[in-house]
Amino acid sequence: MSQVTPFPQRHAQAARSHNEARPPELSVVIPTYNERANIAPLLERLDAVLSGIAWEAIFVDDDSPDGTADAVKTIAAGDPRVRCLRRIKRRGLAGACIEGVLASSAPFVAIMDADLQHDEKLLPRMLTILQSGESDMVVGSRYVAGGSSDVFSKHRSFMSRFATALARRFTGVELNDPMSGFFMMRRDRFDPLAAELTTQGFKILLDIVISAKGTLRIVEEPYVFAARQHGESKLNVQVALDFLGLLAAKLTGGVVTPRFLSFALVGSIGVAVHLMVLRAGLAGFGLPFAEAQTAATFVAMTGNFTLNNQLTYRDKRLTGLHFLSGLLGFYAVSAVGALANVGIASWLYAYDPVWWLAGMAGAVMGAVWNYSMSSLLVWRVK
């Protein structure tokens, strides 16, 4: 029986035979979070389809607790084509992609997921198209002839196509699949756009195309979206919020940021909680308005802090003792807003005792201060 050289030793041997003394022609940037089980299979596939091409794989890992970065570094120790950028206290697919591309030196860069759902066999075709000089970007599309996303559930398929229609309607982007996370482009076309891209969110392709303002020559190539084999999907409510935030940012020229939109949505939930507690205090416990308003304010502040820590500031998320100190800091920086909240609401209620109007006016007054100061002092966002 012949002995098979194990991976990654076999992978490293291929690297030395093909790429030694050759600078990379193609950088494949792969953002990761909890994808340890997919690393070796993905590199096996890249090694097979990119034979004869000087390539490198740059994994950008958001400090995965499952040891994804360790898995990459183990392979990278024996294979010069593999690199790992481990990000500490920074999260987000878009930011990871931007950092990975800027860390590459190849003239062509590809973005793809680590979950084996993107068809790596399309990469050589993408590279050939770009090398011809007739295109600046090639997008792997699920929604052109020959492409498919049949593995999606009915709910996810509807959401994907709805988001696609929304993006095309409000941004003017004419791509059939602007939400694709699988594409390749020329580095010299990416670098001038990098400073305009948002590091939050998951839809880096849409951001690039919008920021380019119609200057990119784009080709769409079909591929079949595969089923995930290992790990869990990252699609959740945060992805939807980031998508809406990206649209808002682009439509307002950056006046409304994804983070601000998330904070505002959390704040709207806080307003509802505030009014519920206020009503309970007045009708259920018979409290004077000022006391009921004060209780509602602190309940809403606590809820807002918790949700913002999980969603709005997830890349700066506070845990353990930092969570408690952050909560206390949130209370402190919100004190001025809370005083204005209670004072103005009490004044309005005394003038015209419409409880919900007075309560809402006070809550809005406090929100302006809360966003600016909590961003700066609690989560320390620059």
C-alpha positions, 0 to 999 in steps of 0.5 A: 500500500502506498503511503499518502503524505498527510496535509499540511505537509503535502500542501507545503510541498505543492507550495514550494514546487509552484510558488517558490521565488514567485510573488503571489499573483492572486490573494484570496482573502477569507474572513473567519469566525468559528470556522476551524473545521473548514480551514484544511478542507478549504485549503485542499480545494484551493490547492487543487483548483489554483494549480500553476497559479502563484497564490496566497490565502490570507485568513482574517480571524476575529479572535474565534473562540474555537481556535480557528486562528491556531488551525491556520497558523499550524498550516502556515508554519509549513506553507508560505502561501498561508497567512493569518491576521488575528484581530483582537477586539475588532469584529465584522466581516467588512472590516476583516475583508478590508484589512485582508486586502490591504495586507496583500501585495498581489495585483488581484484579490478575491474575497470568499467565505471559509464555509465551503459554500462558495465555489472555488472552481470559479476562481481560475475563470475569474482571474482569467477575465481580470487578466484580460484587462476587460474587467475590473471586478468579477462577481460570483452570482447566484442569480444569473443563468447557471447560478443557484441558491437552492440550498436556502430555506424559503425564508432565507431565499425570500430575505436574500431576494428582498434585500437584493431588490432593496439594494438595487432600488435605492442605490442604483446598483445594477448587479443581479447579485449585489449581496454576493460575498464571493468576488475578485477584483484588481488591487489597483481599483480597490485601494483608492476606495478603501478609505470610503468603505465602512468597516461595519456590516457584512455586505462589502461588495455592495459598499465597494460598488456604491463607493465606486460610483459606476466606475468599475467594469463588472462581470457576473459569473454564475455559481451554485451556492453550496450547503454548509458542512461545518459550523453555523451560519452567521446570518442573524438580525445583526446582518439585517441591521448592518445592511439597513445601516449601510443603505442609510449611510450611502443614501445620506452621504455618511451622515447616518452611519450603521452604528447610529442607525443601530443605536437609534433602533435600540433607542426606539425599543427603549422608548417603548420600554420607557413608556410601558414602565412609566404607565405601570408606575402611574396606573399600577403602583400609583406613583407620582409622575416624577418618581414613575418617570425616574424609574422608567428612565433607569429601566430603559437606560439599563436595557439600552446599554445591554442591547447596544453592548450586544448589537451596536458596539459588538466590536467593542463589546464589554464583558465581565467586570468591564460590563459592570464598569461600562454600565456604571459609566453609561449611567454617569454619562447619561445623568445629564440627559436623564436630568433633562429627561425627567425635568422636561417631561415633568414640566410638560406633564404639569402644563398638559398632563398627557403622560405619553407625550411628556414621557416621549419628549423627555426620552428624546431629549436624553437620547441625543446626549446618550449616543454621543457621550456613550460612544466616546467615553463608554465604548471608546469609539473613535 
